[in-house]
Amino acid sequence: MYKSNINLNLYKTFYDVAKSGSISKAAQNSFTSQPAISKSIKKIRRRARSSIIL
């Protein structure tokens, strides 16, 4: 169950970045640091085993 929550948070972060158009705006909107957002995107890329273009 814990892993599912992590996945949902990662996808929410991805959605926030896509919706706002940039990592910095997504960080501001979610009250999260830019490095934390970048790490989340990197985790998604690794799990998808491909690059993601935002």
MARTISE-677758 format. One record per residue: residue in one letter; y, x, z of N, C-alpha, C in turn. Coordinates in steps of 0.2 Angstrom, whole numbers, padded with zeros to 4 digits, always signed. Last residue first. Layout:
BEGIN
AYXZYXZYXZ/...
//
This chain:
BEGIN
L+0087+0043-0107+0091+0038-0104+0098+0037-0108/I+0071+0046-0111+0078+0047-0113+0082+0041-0110/I+0058+0055-0104+0061+0049-0104+0069+0050-0106/S+0043+0064-0109+0050+0064-0107+0053+0057-0108/S+0028+0062-0100+0032+0062-0106+0039+0062-0104/R+0020+0058-0089+0018+0063-0093+0021+0064-0100/A+0023+0049-0080+0022+0046-0087+0019+0051-0092/R+0024+0057-0069+0019+0052-0069+0017+0049-0076/R+0035+0065-0073+0028+0068-0072+0023+0063-0072/R+0045+0055-0074+0043+0059-0080+0036+0062-0079/I+0046+0051-0061+0043+0046-0066+0041+0050-0072/K+0050+0063-0055+0044+0061-0053+0041+0056-0058/K+0063+0064-0061+0058+0069-0063+0051+0067-0061/I+0069+0053-0055+0068+0053-0062+0063+0058-0064/S+0069+0058-0042+0066+0052-0044+0064+0051-0051/K+0078+0069-0044+0071+0070-0042+0067+0064-0043/S+0090+0062-0047+0087+0066-0052+0079+0068-0050/I+0092+0055-0035+0091+0051-0041+0087+0056-0046/A+0095+0067-0027+0089+0062-0025+0087+0058-0031/P+0106+0072-0033+0100+0076-0033+0094+0071-0031/Q+0116+0062-0030+0113+0063-0037+0107+0067-0037/S+0112+0051-0016+0114+0057-0019+0112+0058-0026/T+0116+0034-0014+0111+0039-0014+0114+0045-0017/F+0122+0021-0016+0123+0025-0010+0118+0031-0009/S+0120+0015-0028+0115+0014-0023+0116+0018-0016/N+0132+0018-0034+0130+0011-0033+0125+0010-0028/Q+0131+0032-0035+0137+0029-0031+0135+0022-0030/A+0120+0034-0043+0120+0037-0036+0125+0033-0032/A+0124+0028-0055+0118+0025-0051+0118+0027-0044/K+0134+0037-0058+0135+0030-0057+0130+0027-0053/S+0125+0049-0060+0131+0049-0055+0133+0042-0053/I+0117+0045-0071+0114+0046-0064+0120+0046-0059/S+0122+0031-0081+0122+0038-0079+0119+0039-0072/G+0120+0017-0084+0122+0022-0089+0122+0029-0087/S+0117+0007-0076+0123+0010-0075+0125+0015-0081/K+0104+0004-0081+0109-0001-0080+0116+0002-0080/A+0097+0017-0079+0098+0014-0086+0103+0008-0086/V+0098+0018-0065+0101+0023-0070+0102+0020-0076/D+0091+0007-0061+0098+0007-0059+0101+0012-0063/Y+0078+0009-0066+0082+0003-0068+0089+0004-0067/F+0075+0021-0058+0075+0021-0065+0079+0015-0068/T+0075+0014-0046+0080+0020-0047+0081+0021-0055/K+0064+0006-0047+0071+0003-0046+0076+0008-0047/Y+0054+0015-0049+0056+0011-0055+0063+0007-0054/L+0054+0020-0036+0055+0025-0042+0057+0021-0048/N+0051+0009-0029+0057+0013-0027+0059+0017-0033/L+0038+0007-0033+0043+0002-0034+0050+0005-0033/N+0031+0018-0029+0032+0017-0036+0037+0012-0037/I+0032+0017-0015+0035+0022-0018+0036+0021-0026/N+0024+0005-0014+0031+0005-0012+0035+0011-0015/S+0012+0010-0017+0015+0005-0021+0022+0005-0020/K+0009+0019-0007+0010+0022-0013+0014+0016-0018/Y+0006+0010+0004+0012+0014+0004+0014+0017-0003/M-0006+0004+0000+0000+0000+0000+0006+0004+0000/
//
